[in-house]
Amino acid sequence: MAVYNGPACKRCRALGAKLFLKGEKCFTNKCPFEKRPYRPGKDKSSRRKITNYAEHLMEKQKARTIYGVMERQFRKYFAQAKKQKGETGENLVRLLERRLDNVVFRSGMASSRKEARRLVSHGHILVNAKKVNIPSYLLKKGDTISLSEKVKNNEDVKNRFEEAAKRGVVSWISVDMDKFSASFVDIPTKEDVQPPFNDNAIVELYSK
């Protein structure tokens, strides 16, 4: 599946779930999914029969869309999760949450994961005081991320931190707003994340 470059909100509607792809807009009443929580098309009342396979495939597409992962890389995550101890689905969620671009977004340094990927790719994110420009870099427990001096005084970044603080940052990330840094306190469980997709359906899909 190629990269989707169409309207992000239309993608949420097509998959039937709010995936928070547009940053601050998703938290306001301007969110198109809140206004039209049905699939795109001329007839919103129409219903099509969805097969079991299609349901499982849709759950995988939700996960891939949320974290911005291509199919080949997603399969690698699944293979890695399968080798680890514990439930494969929960291991998969943990791996996705450990991505650097995801933690940058979760900490409030970026308004969306797409914007977080740009910050990382352009070399504006430091991991343990060293520049890392790989969005898929997997953080470990105790790692600290911070902004480069070039963007630390950016007003937009400051505003994002303030908005994130108002909404509340996730429990597995500790944010220091004065230093514009965040610590990956612990690897979250599936219950902590509460992903808007069925990880068990993804496991069943790849097990067929």
C-alpha positions in Angstrom: 0.0 0.0 0.0 1.5 3.4 -1.0 1.6 6.5 1.2 -1.7 8.2 1.5 -1.5 11.9 0.6 -5.2 12.7 0.6 -7.3 14.5 3.2 -6.4 13.1 6.7 -9.9 13.5 8.0 -11.3 11.6 5.1 -9.0 8.7 6.1 -10.5 8.7 9.6 -14.0 8.6 8.3 -13.1 5.8 5.8 -11.7 3.7 8.7 -14.6 4.5 11.0 -12.4 5.9 13.9 -11.0 9.1 15.1 -7.2 8.7 14.6 -6.0 12.2 15.6 -4.1 12.9 12.4 -4.5 16.6 12.2 -3.1 17.8 15.6 -5.0 20.5 17.4 -7.9 20.5 15.0 -8.9 17.0 16.2 -9.5 18.3 19.7 -11.9 21.0 18.5 -15.5 21.0 17.3 -14.1 21.7 13.8 -13.0 18.1 13.4 -14.8 16.7 10.3 -15.1 13.3 12.0 -17.3 14.8 14.7 -19.5 16.5 12.1 -19.7 13.5 9.7 -18.8 10.3 11.6 -19.8 8.1 8.6 -17.9 6.8 5.7 -17.2 9.1 2.7 -19.7 8.9 -0.1 -22.9 10.3 -1.5 -25.3 8.2 0.6 -24.5 8.2 4.3 -27.4 5.8 5.0 -26.1 3.1 2.8 -24.6 0.0 4.4 -22.3 -2.5 2.8 -21.6 -6.0 4.1 -18.1 -6.2 5.5 -16.4 -9.6 5.5 -14.4 -10.9 8.5 -11.2 -10.5 6.5 -12.1 -6.9 5.7 -12.7 -6.1 9.3 -9.3 -7.5 10.3 -7.6 -5.6 7.4 -9.3 -2.4 8.6 -7.8 -2.8 12.1 -4.4 -3.1 10.6 -4.9 -0.1 8.4 -6.0 1.9 11.5 -2.7 1.0 13.3 -0.6 1.8 10.2 -2.3 5.1 9.6 -2.0 6.2 13.2 1.7 5.6 13.4 2.5 6.3 9.8 4.1 3.0 9.1 4.4 1.3 5.7 3.5 -2.3 5.2 7.0 -3.8 5.0 8.0 -2.0 8.2 4.8 -3.0 9.9 5.4 -6.6 9.1 8.9 -6.3 10.7 7.3 -4.9 13.8 4.9 -7.8 13.9 7.6 -10.4 13.4 9.6 -8.8 16.2 6.5 -8.7 18.5 5.9 -12.4 17.8 9.4 -13.3 18.9 9.1 -11.5 22.2 7.6 -13.0 25.4 3.9 -12.3 26.1 1.0 -11.5 23.9 1.9 -10.6 20.3 -0.7 -7.9 20.0 0.4 -6.1 23.2 4.1 -6.4 22.1 3.2 -4.8 18.8 1.5 -1.8 20.5 4.5 -1.4 22.7 6.9 -1.4 19.8 4.9 1.2 18.0 4.7 3.4 21.1 8.5 3.3 21.4 9.0 5.0 18.1 10.8 8.3 18.4 8.3 10.2 16.3 5.5 8.9 18.4 7.1 9.9 21.7 7.9 13.4 20.3 4.2 13.7 19.5 3.0 12.2 22.8 5.2 14.6 24.8 3.6 17.6 23.1 6.7 18.8 21.1 4.6 18.3 17.9 0.9 18.6 17.2 0.8 15.4 15.1 2.9 12.4 14.4 3.5 13.7 10.9 4.9 16.9 12.2 6.9 14.9 14.8 8.5 13.0 11.9 9.5 16.2 10.2 11.2 17.5 13.4 13.1 14.2 13.8 14.1 14.0 10.1 15.4 17.5 10.1 17.6 16.8 13.0 15.8 18.9 15.6 15.4 16.1 18.2 18.1 14.9 20.6 18.1 11.5 22.3 20.2 11.5 25.5 21.8 14.8 24.2 22.7 13.2 20.8 21.0 14.1 17.5 18.9 11.3 16.1 17.2 11.8 12.8 15.5 8.4 12.4 11.7 8.6 13.1 11.5 4.8 13.7 14.3 4.8 16.3 13.0 2.8 19.3 13.4 4.4 22.7 14.3 2.5 25.8 13.1 3.0 29.3 14.9 6.0 30.8 15.8 7.7 27.5 15.4 11.5 27.4 14.5 13.5 24.3 14.9 17.2 23.9 14.7 19.9 21.3 17.7 21.3 19.5 18.8 24.9 20.3 17.6 25.9 16.8 13.9 25.3 17.6 13.9 25.5 21.4 12.8 29.2 21.3 10.2 28.7 18.6 6.8 30.2 19.7 4.8 27.4 18.1 6.7 24.8 20.0 6.1 26.7 23.3 2.4 26.9 22.5 2.2 23.1 21.8 3.8 22.4 25.2 1.3 24.5 26.9 -1.7 22.9 25.1 -0.3 19.4 25.8 0.0 20.3 29.5 -3.6 21.4 29.5 -4.8 18.1 28.0 -2.4 16.1 30.2 0.6 14.1 28.9 0.4 10.3 29.1 1.6 8.6 32.3 4.7 6.9 30.7 6.2 10.1 29.5 7.5 12.8 31.9 7.7 16.3 30.5 10.0 19.2 31.7 8.4 22.3 30.1 11.2 24.5 31.4 13.9 22.5 29.6 11.8 21.5 26.6 12.6 17.9 27.3 10.8 14.7 28.0 11.7 11.3 29.6 10.5 8.0 28.4 9.7 6.8 32.0 8.4 3.3 31.2 7.2 1.1 28.3 3.4 1.3 28.4 1.0 -1.6 28.5 -1.9 -2.0 26.1 -4.2 -0.9 28.9 -2.2 2.3 29.3 -2.3 3.1 25.5 -5.9 2.0 24.9 -5.3 2.0 21.1 -8.3 2.7 18.8 -7.7 -0.5 16.9 -8.1 -4.2 17.7 -4.6 -5.6 18.0 -5.9 -9.2 18.3 -7.6 -8.8 14.9 -4.2 -7.8 13.4 -2.6 -10.9 15.0 -5.3 -13.1 13.4 -4.9 -11.4 10.1 -1.2 -12.2 9.9 -1.7 -15.7 11.3 -3.8 -16.7 8.3 
